[in-house]
Amino acid sequence: MVIRIAEIERVSETRQTGSCRRGSRLARAVAAALALAAPLAACAPHAGGSGAAQVAANPDETPGGPFTLIDQDGKPADQRVLNGKWSIVFFGYTFCPDFCPTTLTTLGQTMNVLGAKAQDVQVVFITVDPARDTPQQLKTYLSARVFPRNMIGLTGTPAQIAQVAKEYVVYYKKDGTGPNYTVDHSTALYLMDPAGKYHGVIADGLTPQEEAHQISAAMSGAA
């Protein structure tokens, strides 16, 4: 499948949410107790498809941890990519029809609102569909002009993706068969500090201005 950047931008700019919704229940669960409850972005009617699902189930651990993946340039990457900047970690996939591009478009607008502060913030997009999301696929997808600039895209083997999903309390499951399957996945945006440590979840349903305010507050130590 050839990625159609113009189509991504059209869907994103009209902010169509379809049936994919950011998981406010997961945000509350992580913020309150980091339990294993995990809402998901159902990017297609559920058809009882097969596939692996991962959930981090230890309520004593916060999201985040070591990982070994590959970035969109085909280079090895690990948890150290989070060091030195505030990071927004988002799990999704490039074939997601609406929620993922809409969320990334909102984050692009959030970066614009942040202004000069945006140089100290980065978005890290980790795929939950390693079978299709090759480094080149990620690189092309993340080049959409409405997305945040200089995003880091990460992929890996199925086992590597399962491990990082577990570390970040992320649920995902393949839905359907054949080349046009979708992936149900939890949809929290994790805000990590410049030491790569979990700070919090960006709240659900915020405007770019509200997201920028929450990130700025975290950066200033006010939240």
N, C-alpha and C positions, 0 to 999 in steps of 0.2 A: 504493500500500500504506500503510495506517495503522499507525503504530508502536504496539505494545501494550506500554506500560511495565510493566504487571503481569507480562506474560510474560517480559520481559527480567529482571525481578527474580527471578522464579521460577527461571529457568535459571541465573542468576548465583548465587543463594543456595545452590542444590544443588551448585554448582561442577562441573557436567557439562562435561567437556573434549571429549567426542565425538572426532572425528578431527582436531581443531585443536590444535596443540601449539606452545608457544613454541620458537623456533629456537635451541637450545643450540649447534648447530654454527655458526650465524651469530655468536653471542656470542663463541665461541672464535676464529672467523676475524677478527672485527673487533678483538678484543683483541690477537690475536697479530700479524696482518699486514694487516688490512683488505682481505683478498682478495675476489674476487667471488663466492665460494661463498655461496649464499643458500638456507637452508631456507625452508619456507613453511607457512602454515596452510592446509591443504587442507580447506576448509569444506564440501566435497561430494566424492563420488567423481569422479575426474578423467574428463572426457568429451571431452577434446581440443578444448575450446572455443577461440574466437578472442579476440583482444584484445591490447592493448599490454603489453609487459613492459619493465621498466626495471631496470638494475643499474649501480651505480657501479663502475667497473672499474679505477680508478687506485689502486694499493696505497700510494701516497705521500701520499694525502690522508685525513684523518680525517672521520668523518661530520659533517655540518653545513655551513651556507653560506647565502648570500642566497636569499630567496624572496619572492614576492609572491602572496598568497592573499586569501581572504575569510573572516571569522570568522562565527560562528553568528548574529551580529546583522546580518550583511550589510555589515559595515564592512571596508575594506581593512586587511590585516595583513601584516607582513613579519617578518623575523628579529628585529626589535627586541622582539617580544613575549616573547622569552626573557630579556631583560635585567632584572636586578634580583632574580631568584629562581632557585633551582635548578629545573630543568625536566626532567620525564620525558616524552620525545617518543615517541609510540606511533602507528604507522600501522595503520589498520584500516578498517572500514566498518560502517555502521549496520545493514545487512542480514545481517551475519555471524551465523550461528545459535547459536554457542556460545563459540568461543575469545575473541572480542573482549569480549562482556559478562562472561565469567568473569575475564578479565585486569583489566578496569576495576573489577570488584567487589573483587578482591584489592587493587588500588591504593587503593580507598576505605577498606578495612580498614587498609592500611598508613598512610594519613594519620591515622587515628584513633590508631594506635600511636605515631606521631610526636608527638602532643600539640601543645604550643605551637610546636614546630619546623615544623609543617605550614604555618604562615602564610608560611614562606619557601620553600615548595615548590609547584609547580604541575604539572598534567598537561596536555600539549598533544596533542590527538587530531587527526591529519591523515588525511583519507579517501583511500583508493585507489579509490574508486568515485564520481567526481565527477558522473557522469550521473544518479545517484539521490540522492546526498547533497547536497541543497541546504542553504543556511543554516538554513532552518526545520526541515528534517529533522534536522540535527545538533542544533539547539537542543532539540527535543523529546526526542530520544534521550538526550542528555547530562543531561537533567533527572532521570533515574532516581535514586531516593533512595539506592541502594546504591553509586552511582558517586562518585568524588571530587567535592567541592564546587568550584564556581568553575573548572571545566575550561574550557580554550580549545579550541574546535572549529574546524578550518580546512578549507576546500574551495576550489575554483577551476576553471579550465578544464582539460581534459585535458592540454594542453601545460604548464600551470603545475604540475599534480600530477606529471607526468613529470619536470619539472625538480627539484622538491624531493625526489622519490624518488631521483633520481640523486645529489643532494647527500648524502643520508643512507644510501646503500648499500642501498636497499630494492628488492626484487623484487616485482612484482605482475603478475597476468595474469587477464583475464576468462575464466571457465570456463562454457561453456554459452551458450545463446541464449534469446531471449524474456525476459519480465519477471522471471523468477525465477532468473536466472543468479547464480552465486557468483563470488568473486574469490579466487584463490590469492595469498597474500602472505607475505613474510618477516615475522618477528614479534618482532624485538629491541626491547627498551625502552632507549632512549638516555638516559643521564643527562648533562645539559648544565649547566655552571656558570653563575653569575649574570652572566657576561660573554657568555653564549651560546656558549661553547666546549665541545667534546666532552670529557667526563670519563671515561666508560666505559659499559659495558653492564651493566644490572642482571641478575644471574645467573638462570639458568633454574630453575624449580621451587621457588622460595623461598616460605616462609610470609610472611604480613604482618609478623611480628616480625623475620624475617631480612631482608626488604626494607628495613624501617625502620632496622635496624642498618647495612646497607650505605649507605643514604642519609645517616644520621647521621655515619658515619665520613667520608664524602666532605665533608660540611659542616664537620666539625671539622679537616679536613686530614690525617686519619689514614689515608686510602685514596685 
